[in-house]
């Protein structure tokens, strides 16, 4: 069920199949979630396999998140599907970004 405040789901849909998407989507590493207004976005320090960004790019901010599932390691945003690598560990500079 979508989150009332942000209109996102915190798990992948029941009909989502990893096998259909593995190797066909961008992989993000050292990622976190940022709030911009009322919307949540995926922010990553490194990206690979993205159609619009070079591999190893040092910063990516996605369109708003539709759903994200940390347990399975997948996220769907308005601009694409992402395989989640390691989540960035928060530090004191992240107080304005992280949930």
N, C-alpha and C positions, 0 to 999 in steps of 0.2 A: 504494500500500500504506500502511495506517495506520502512524503513528509508534508504536513499541512503548511508549515512555514516556508518551505523551499520548493515544494512540488517535485521532489525527487524520491526515488525508491532507494533503499539502502541494501538491496539485494538484486541479483540478476533475475530477469523474468523466467518463469518456469519453462517457457518454450525456447530459451536461449541454448544453443549448442556450440560449445567450444570448438568442436571439430570443424564446424563450418567457417570459423574465423581465424584459427591458428595460422600464423604466418602471413596473414592478409591485412594486418592492422599495425598501427604504430605501437611501439613499446616505450613506456615512460619509466624513468628511474629517478629516485630521489624526489618523489612527488609529495604533494600535500593538497589540501583543499582550501581555497580562498573564497571569502564572501565579498561580492561586489554588489552593493545595495542589498537586495533580498535574494539574489541568485548566488549559487555556488558554482565554482569553476575548478577544474583540475589544473594545478600548476606544477610543472616538473622542471628539474634542473637539466635533465638529459632526455633526448628523444631519438629514436631510431625507427626507420621505416615509415615516416610520415610523408604523405603525398605533397605537402607544401613546405616542408622544412628539411634542411640537411641533417643527415645522421650526425649525432654528437652535438647538436645545437645545445647551447647551454641554458636556454630558457624557453619554456612553452607555457602559454596560458590558453586553455581550451575555451570553446563556447560553453554555455551553461550545461551543467550535468543533468542528464535525465535519470540515470541510475548508476550506482556504484556498488560493487561487492568486493570488499577487501578479502573476504574468506576465499573466494574463487580467483581473485586477481583480475577482474575485468571492470571496465567503466564505459558507459555510453554517454556521449555528449551530443549537443546539437550539431557538431561538425564531424563526428566520427566515433569509432570504437577504439578503445585503448586496452592493451594488455599492461597490467600494473606490475612494475618491478618493486624494488625496495622503497618503502615509504620513508620520507625524510623525517629525521628526528627533530622535534621542535626545539627551538632555543629562544632566548629572550627577545631576539629580533622578530620573531614570528607572532607576537601577540596581536598584531593587527590582521593576520592572515588566517590563522588556524581556528578551527571550531573547538 
